[in-house]
Amino acid sequence: MKTFPIGGVHPSDNKKWSKAKAIEPMELPDVVTIPLAQHIGAPATAIVAKGDAVKVGQKIAEATGFMSANIHAPISGTVTSVDMQLNGQGLRQMMITIKREGDEWAEGIDLSTDLVKECNLSAGEINARIKEAGIVGMGGATFPTHVKLSIPEGKKAEILIINGVECEPYLTSDYRTMLERGEELLIGTSILMKAVSVEKAVIGVENNKPDAIAHLSKLAKAYNGIEVKPLKTMYPQGGEKQLIAAVTGREVPAPPALPIDVGAVVCNASTAVAVYEAVQKNKPLVQRVVTVTGKSIKDTKNLLTRFGTPVSALIAKCGGLPEGDNRVLNGGPMMGRPMANLDSPVMKGCSGITVLSGAEALRGEPSACIKCAKCVEACPMGLEPYLLSKLSKKKAWDDVEKNDIVSCIECGCCQYTCPANIALLDYVRLGKQTVMGIIRARNAKK
């Protein structure tokens, strides 16, 4: 059974806390706040103002340029403000606030559960619907899907890979989606195949999800060109480059190279379902499944949640925070970011809320690096995290760039393996963010 060839770790997955919990709808919030920047690229521009009445699925913010995504109202009601609000990290960003009044959907959206299998649209028409619906990668990267499907001139897609790996510990939102919405996932996959003009698609699923593999394999028999491929369980196999290597054996070169440079297009499993809804049901992206989990959470759940719902409401739905020390992460324990503001909203890239309690919530006391090179051995990109961390701490940005920090996928394998409890990922993230800003500024002057 295949996996990627370099680095990686195998943390305890802790999916048992929520994997048996079927998807259930989260109650509609009375008020939502919708960030204009919840995707990679330029923030969307608000096209509504205070006092405007909106319906569910109505476009409220428009993509700014090619690398951006539309945003739609997740509830019906009245816009009460378009202003700066605190996000999950406690930083202010522009958001639209809507006060709910009923649950009235925009015209033309098919809310029935009837499957619509046949798609007679052209590739261009499919991509236009995906763009209009504001679909982005729902595995966490939030790359606008219409951009990913726009194959550059001179490039050719050879294979579509659907990422059903969900290697991040604790999280089960994609797993439940594969089990409960497998047919929609496969229709969405076939639509994506048509959009990029390929005849072969592979759905990669790690072998710690045997029931999902069996379920999708049975359904896939009715769809030409779609194969379900079991993969050896290894973190971070959900990374695009690692998944491409595991499925095809091809290695994506260092940035600015992209998966299309080796003929691959990769989309998340939940994204494929969102594509089905956008293309076949004319339904914009206004909700997603969010896993709320943790060893001390009273009642873990997989909640179908409208965007803009406060994270605190999801935690309350699951019994509230445990007593004592807690660290709440937007995402899983490997790549998730600690939250400073639990009243911040669920966004398009939020696949889970993980609550670490007690000793898990506390970081070990850092000590001096013992030069064991465990971080180097674990890095799936073949980098030297200890060096990148040290250079970033010293703000030696030229040297940080020369050592290929932009290739880092921020998976956290280095920090997970460090016996000295050094905050390697924190320093590397700082260095990567700084260097990418330097590169953007340099390119803007050309």
C-alpha positions in Angstrom: 0.0 0.0 0.0 1.5 3.3 -1.1 2.3 6.6 0.7 4.6 9.5 0.0 8.3 8.8 0.0 9.9 11.5 2.3 9.3 12.2 6.0 6.0 12.2 7.8 4.8 11.0 11.2 2.0 8.8 12.5 0.3 10.5 15.5 -2.6 8.8 17.2 -5.5 9.8 15.1 -8.1 10.1 17.9 -10.9 10.0 15.4 -12.8 7.6 17.6 -14.3 10.5 19.5 -16.4 11.7 16.6 -16.2 9.1 13.7 -19.5 7.4 14.7 -21.4 10.7 14.9 -23.6 11.2 11.9 -23.8 14.7 10.4 -26.5 16.7 12.1 -27.7 20.3 11.3 -26.6 23.1 13.6 -29.4 25.5 14.7 -29.5 28.7 12.7 -27.8 31.6 14.6 -29.7 34.8 15.2 -26.8 36.8 14.0 -23.9 36.0 11.7 -20.7 37.8 10.8 -19.2 37.0 7.4 -15.5 37.8 6.8 -14.7 39.1 3.3 -11.3 37.3 3.4 -12.0 33.6 3.9 -10.0 32.3 0.9 -6.5 32.5 -0.5 -6.1 35.7 -2.6 -7.8 39.1 -2.5 -10.7 39.7 -0.1 -14.1 39.9 -1.7 -15.8 43.3 -2.0 -19.1 43.9 -0.2 -22.0 44.6 -2.5 -24.6 45.1 0.2 -24.9 47.9 2.8 -26.4 48.4 6.2 -30.2 48.1 6.0 -30.3 45.8 3.0 -32.6 42.7 3.1 -30.9 39.5 1.9 -32.0 35.9 1.3 -30.0 32.7 1.8 -27.7 32.1 -1.2 -27.8 35.8 -2.3 -24.4 37.1 -3.3 -23.3 39.7 -0.7 -19.6 40.1 -1.6 -18.0 39.9 -5.0 -14.6 38.4 -6.0 -11.9 41.0 -6.4 -9.9 39.9 -9.4 -9.1 36.3 -10.6 -7.6 35.0 -7.3 -10.6 35.7 -5.1 -14.0 34.2 -4.4 -17.7 35.3 -4.1 -19.4 35.2 -0.8 -23.1 34.5 -0.3 -25.6 35.1 2.6 -25.8 32.1 4.8 -29.0 33.3 6.5 -31.9 35.5 5.4 -32.5 38.8 7.2 -31.2 42.4 7.4 -27.6 43.6 7.0 -26.8 45.5 10.2 -23.2 46.5 9.5 -20.3 46.2 7.1 -17.4 47.0 9.4 -14.3 45.7 11.1 -14.7 42.8 13.5 -12.5 40.5 15.5 -11.5 37.2 13.9 -10.5 34.0 15.6 -6.9 35.2 16.3 -8.2 38.4 17.8 -7.3 40.6 14.8 -9.7 43.0 13.1 -10.9 42.4 9.6 -13.8 43.5 7.5 -17.0 41.5 7.9 -20.7 41.7 7.0 -23.1 41.3 9.9 -26.6 39.9 9.2 -29.5 39.6 11.7 -31.7 36.6 10.9 -35.3 36.8 9.9 -36.7 33.4 9.0 -34.9 31.2 6.5 -35.9 32.4 3.0 -33.7 31.2 0.2 -32.9 33.0 -3.1 -34.9 32.0 -6.1 -33.5 29.3 -8.4 -31.8 27.2 -5.7 -32.9 23.5 -5.7 -33.2 22.5 -2.1 -34.6 19.0 -2.8 -32.6 15.8 -2.0 -33.2 14.4 -5.5 -30.0 13.3 -7.2 -29.2 15.0 -10.5 -26.6 12.8 -12.2 -26.6 14.1 -15.8 -24.5 17.2 -16.5 -24.8 18.6 -20.0 -22.8 21.8 -19.4 -19.5 22.5 -21.1 -16.3 22.8 -19.2 -16.5 26.6 -19.4 -20.1 26.6 -18.1 -19.2 24.3 -15.2 -16.3 26.5 -14.1 -18.5 29.6 -14.4 -21.1 28.1 -12.0 -18.3 27.0 -9.6 -16.9 30.6 -9.6 -20.3 32.1 -9.2 -21.1 29.8 -6.2 -17.9 30.9 -4.4 -16.5 27.4 -4.1 -13.0 27.1 -2.5 -10.9 24.2 -1.3 -12.6 22.9 1.9 -9.7 21.0 3.2 -8.3 24.1 4.8 -6.2 25.7 2.1 -9.3 27.6 0.7 -7.8 28.0 -2.8 -10.5 29.3 -5.1 -11.7 26.2 -7.1 -12.4 28.0 -10.3 -8.7 29.1 -10.4 -7.5 25.5 -9.8 -9.7 24.4 -12.7 -8.5 27.1 -15.1 -5.6 25.1 -16.7 -2.8 27.5 -17.9 -2.0 27.7 -21.6 0.6 25.1 -22.4 -0.3 22.8 -19.5 -2.5 19.7 -19.6 -4.4 17.9 -16.8 -3.9 14.1 -16.9 -5.5 13.0 -13.7 -8.0 14.4 -11.1 -7.2 13.4 -7.5 -10.0 13.7 -4.9 -8.5 14.1 -1.4 -10.4 11.9 1.0 -7.3 11.3 3.2 -8.3 13.6 6.1 -5.0 12.8 7.9 -5.3 15.6 10.5 -5.9 13.9 13.9 -9.3 14.1 15.5 -11.2 15.5 12.5 -13.9 13.4 10.8 -16.0 15.9 8.7 -14.7 14.6 5.4 -15.0 11.0 6.6 -18.7 11.5 7.5 -19.3 13.3 4.2 -17.8 10.3 2.2 -20.1 7.9 4.1 -23.3 10.0 4.0 -22.9 11.8 0.7 -20.9 9.4 -1.4 -23.2 9.6 -4.4 -23.0 13.4 -4.6 -19.2 13.2 -4.1 -19.0 10.8 -7.2 -21.2 13.0 -9.3 -19.1 16.0 -8.3 -16.0 14.1 -9.2 -17.4 13.3 -12.7 -18.2 17.0 -13.1 -14.7 18.0 -12.1 -13.3 15.5 -14.6 -15.3 17.2 -17.3 -14.2 20.6 -16.2 -10.5 19.8 -16.6 -10.9 17.3 -19.5 -9.5 14.2 -17.9 -10.7 10.6 -18.2 -9.2 9.3 -15.0 -9.9 10.3 -11.4 -8.6 8.7 -8.2 -10.2 9.2 -4.8 -7.4 8.7 -2.2 -8.5 7.4 1.2 -6.3 6.3 4.0 -6.7 2.7 5.2 -7.9 3.8 8.6 -11.2 4.4 7.0 -12.1 1.0 5.6 -15.9 1.5 5.6 -15.5 4.7 3.5 -13.2 2.9 1.1 -15.7 0.0 0.7 -18.7 2.4 0.4 -17.1 4.6 -2.3 -15.6 1.6 -4.1 -19.1 0.1 -4.5 -20.6 3.3 -5.7 -17.7 4.1 -8.1 -18.5 1.0 -10.2 -21.3 3.0 -11.8 -18.9 5.9 -12.8 -16.5 5.6 -15.7 -12.9 6.4 -15.0 -13.2 6.8 -11.2 -11.1 4.6 -8.9 -10.9 4.5 -5.1 -7.3 4.1 -4.0 -6.6 2.9 -0.4 -3.4 4.6 1.0 -1.2 3.7 3.9 -2.0 5.9 6.9 0.7 8.6 7.3 0.6 12.3 8.2 0.6 14.7 6.2 -0.7 12.6 3.3 -3.5 15.2 2.9 -1.0 17.7 1.6 -1.3 18.1 -2.2 2.3 17.3 -3.0 2.3 14.2 -0.7 -1.0 12.9 -2.1 0.2 13.3 -5.7 3.4 11.5 -4.9 1.4 8.7 -3.2 -1.1 8.3 -6.0 1.1 8.9 -9.1 4.7 8.6 -8.0 5.3 12.1 -9.4 7.1 14.9 -7.5 5.8 18.4 -7.8 8.9 20.8 -8.0 9.5 23.6 -5.6 7.4 26.8 -5.8 6.3 28.5 -8.0 5.6 25.0 -9.5 2.0 23.7 -9.0 0.4 20.3 -9.2 -0.7 21.0 -12.9 3.1 21.0 -13.7 3.0 17.2 -13.2 -0.5 16.9 -14.8 -2.5 16.7 -11.6 -5.5 18.6 -10.3 -6.4 17.9 -6.6 -9.7 18.7 -4.9 -11.0 17.9 -1.5 -13.8 15.4 -1.0 -16.1 18.0 0.6 -15.2 20.4 -2.2 -16.5 17.8 -4.7 -19.8 17.6 -2.9 -20.0 21.5 -3.0 -19.3 21.4 -6.7 -22.2 18.9 -7.2 -24.5 21.3 -5.3 -23.3 24.4 -7.2 -23.5 22.8 -10.7 -26.5 20.6 -10.4 -28.5 22.4 -7.7 -27.4 26.0 -8.3 -26.6 26.2 -4.6 -23.8 28.6 -3.5 -21.4 27.6 -0.7 -23.1 28.8 2.5 -22.5 25.9 4.9 -20.2 23.0 5.6 -19.7 20.1 8.0 -17.6 21.0 11.1 -16.2 18.4 13.5 -16.3 19.6 17.1 -14.2 17.2 19.1 -11.7 16.6 21.9 -11.1 13.9 24.6 -12.9 16.0 27.2 -15.8 17.3 25.1 -19.1 16.0 26.5 -20.8 15.2 23.2 -18.6 15.4 20.1 -20.4 16.1 16.9 -20.2 16.6 13.1 -22.3 19.6 12.5 -23.7 21.0 9.2 -23.1 24.6 10.0 -24.0 27.9 8.2 -21.0 30.2 7.7 -20.9 33.0 10.2 -22.1 30.9 13.1 -20.0 31.7 16.2 -17.6 29.0 17.2 -18.8 29.4 20.8 -22.3 28.2 19.7 -20.9 25.0 18.2 -19.0 24.3 21.4 -22.1 25.0 23.5 -24.0 22.6 21.3 -21.5 19.9 22.3 -21.8 20.5 26.0 -19.5 23.5 26.5 -15.8 23.7 27.4 -14.5 21.3 30.0 -13.3 22.8 33.3 -9.6 23.6 33.7 -7.1 24.4 31.1 -8.3 24.3 27.5 -6.8 25.2 24.1 -9.3 25.6 21.3 -7.9 25.1 17.8 -9.5 26.1 14.5 -8.6 22.8 12.8 -6.8 19.8 14.1 -3.9 19.6 16.6 -1.2 19.5 13.9 -2.0 22.4 11.7 -4.9 24.1 13.6 -4.4 27.6 14.9 -5.2 28.5 18.5 -8.3 30.7 18.9 -8.2 33.9 21.0 -11.9 34.8 20.2 -14.5 32.0 20.4 -17.2 34.3 19.2 -15.5 34.5 15.8 -17.4 32.9 12.9 -17.1 29.5 11.2 -15.7 30.1 7.7 -15.3 28.2 4.5 -12.0 26.6 5.5 -13.1 25.5 9.0 -13.3 21.7 8.9 -13.1 21.2 12.7 -12.9 22.8 16.1 -10.6 20.8 18.4 -10.5 21.3 22.1 -7.4 20.2 23.9 -7.8 19.9 27.7 -5.6 19.4 30.7 -2.0 18.4 30.0 -2.8 18.3 26.2 -3.6 22.0 26.3 -0.2 23.0 27.7 3.0 23.2 25.7 6.1 21.5 27.1 8.8 23.8 28.5 11.3 24.4 25.6 15.0 23.5 26.1 18.1 23.8 24.0 18.2 22.0 20.6 20.1 18.7 21.0 20.8 18.5 17.3 19.1 15.1 17.0 17.8 15.9 13.5 14.4 14.3 14.2 12.7 17.4 12.6 14.8 16.9 9.4 13.9 13.2 9.2 10.2 14.0 9.7 9.9 16.9 7.2 7.9 15.7 4.2 9.4 18.5 2.0 13.1 17.6 2.8 13.8 20.9 4.6 15.8 21.6 7.7 13.3 23.0 10.1 15.8 23.6 13.0 17.8 25.9 10.6 14.7 27.7 9.2 13.5 28.2 12.8 16.8 29.6 14.0 17.2 31.9 11.0 13.6 33.2 11.3 14.2 33.9 15.0 17.3 36.0 14.0 15.3 37.7 11.2 17.9 36.6 8.6 15.4 36.8 5.9 17.8 36.4 2.9 19.1 33.2 4.4 15.6 32.0 5.2 14.6 32.5 1.6 17.8 30.8 0.3 16.9 27.7 2.4 13.6 27.3 0.5 11.2 28.2 3.3 8.4 28.8 0.8 8.3 25.0 0.2 7.2 24.5 3.8 3.6 23.2 3.9 3.3 24.1 7.7 2.3 20.5 8.5 3.8 20.6 12.0 5.7 17.3 11.7 8.9 19.1 12.9 7.3 20.5 16.1 5.6 17.2 16.8 8.9 15.3 16.8 11.0 17.8 18.6 12.2 16.3 22.0 13.3 19.8 23.1 9.7 21.2 22.7 11.0 24.0 20.5 8.2 26.0 18.8 9.6 25.2 15.3 6.4 25.6 13.4 5.7 29.0 15.0 9.1 30.4 13.9 8.9 28.7 10.5 5.4 30.1 9.9 6.7 33.6 10.8 9.6 33.2 8.4 7.5 31.9 5.6 5.0 34.7 5.9 7.7 37.3 6.0 9.6 35.9 3.0 6.5 35.6 0.9 5.7 39.2 1.7 9.2 40.2 0.6 8.9 38.2 -2.6 5.5 39.8 -3.4 6.9 43.3 -2.9 9.9 42.4 -5.1 7.7 41.1 -7.9 5.5 44.2 -7.7 8.5 46.4 -8.5 9.4 44.5 -11.7 
